[in-house]
Amino acid sequence: MNPRALLSLVAAAALLVGCAAPAAPGAMMPPAATVPAPHQFPYTVSVATRGGAATDPMLSTNVSDADLRAAVESAIRDSRVFREVVSEGADYRLSVTVVQLTKPFVGFDFTVTMETGWTLVRAQDQQVLLRKVVSGTHTATMSESFIGAKRLELAVEGAARRNIEQGISALAALDL
């Protein structure tokens, strides 16, 4: 093969693949929807996350613990399901654990599924009030981005967004 043609082919492939970017907390936010008044709790909550992973730009988009925590905290504030999110001395402790992030290796449409475990504990007596596995799925298509890395990023963010939306709904359904 002609060296110039080979170089052009490699450059085109690099353009189509791109570098992986981490999932952005703002893009993982569900649409701002206020939880109905009876389910707006007058309590404080702290949020801890685990099981996430940093993104390696040469591999694929992931959701880090810090970015997931920021998105969950923002969603709680926006929904007003709890009065306030605090880092210490909270009435309740919410733990969100990434159990699995299923991503495609190649394809035209990228479907990503994010499975998390949501656990809410009352700080006063350590009683577990919610233990729920939440699964969110999102598909990003070629029409959203021609660049594979960007399409995967959009799919990961969408799966996280749906996941957080379901988690907030589960919290709002509690009778605290």
Secondary structure as the mmCIF struct_conf table of DSSP 4:
data_model
#
loop_
_struct_conf.conf_type_id
_struct_conf.id
_struct_conf.beg_label_comp_id
_struct_conf.beg_label_asym_id
_struct_conf.beg_label_seq_id
_struct_conf.end_label_comp_id
_struct_conf.end_label_asym_id
_struct_conf.end_label_seq_id
HELX_RH_AL_P HELX_RH_AL_P1 PRO A 3 VAL A 17
HELX_LH_PP_P HELX_LH_PP_P1 PRO A 22 ALA A 24
HELX_RH_3T_P HELX_RH_3T_P1 PRO A 25 MET A 28
HELX_LH_PP_P HELX_LH_PP_P2 MET A 29 PRO A 31
HELX_LH_PP_P HELX_LH_PP_P3 THR A 34 PRO A 36
HELX_RH_3T_P HELX_RH_3T_P2 ALA A 37 HIS A 39
STRN STRN1 PHE A 41 ARG A 50
BEND BEND1 GLY A 51 GLY A 51
HELX_LH_PP_P HELX_LH_PP_P4 ALA A 54 ASP A 56
TURN_TY1_P TURN_TY1_P1 PRO A 57 MET A 58
BEND BEND2 LEU A 59 LEU A 59
HELX_RH_AL_P HELX_RH_AL_P2 ASP A 65 SER A 79
TURN_TY1_P TURN_TY1_P2 ARG A 80 ARG A 80
BEND BEND3 VAL A 81 VAL A 81
STRN STRN2 PHE A 82 VAL A 85
BEND BEND4 SER A 87 GLY A 89
BEND BEND5 ASP A 91 ASP A 91
STRN STRN3 TYR A 92 THR A 102
BEND BEND6 PHE A 105 VAL A 106
BEND BEND7 PHE A 108 ASP A 109
STRN STRN4 PHE A 110 ARG A 122
TURN_TY1_P TURN_TY1_P3 ALA A 123 ASP A 125
STRN STRN5 VAL A 128 ALA A 140
TURN_TY1_P TURN_TY1_P4 MET A 142 GLU A 144
BEND BEND8 PHE A 146 ILE A 147
HELX_RH_AL_P HELX_RH_AL_P3 GLY A 148 ALA A 172
TURN_TY1_P TURN_TY1_P5 ALA A 173 ALA A 173
BEND BEND9 LEU A 174 LEU A 174
#
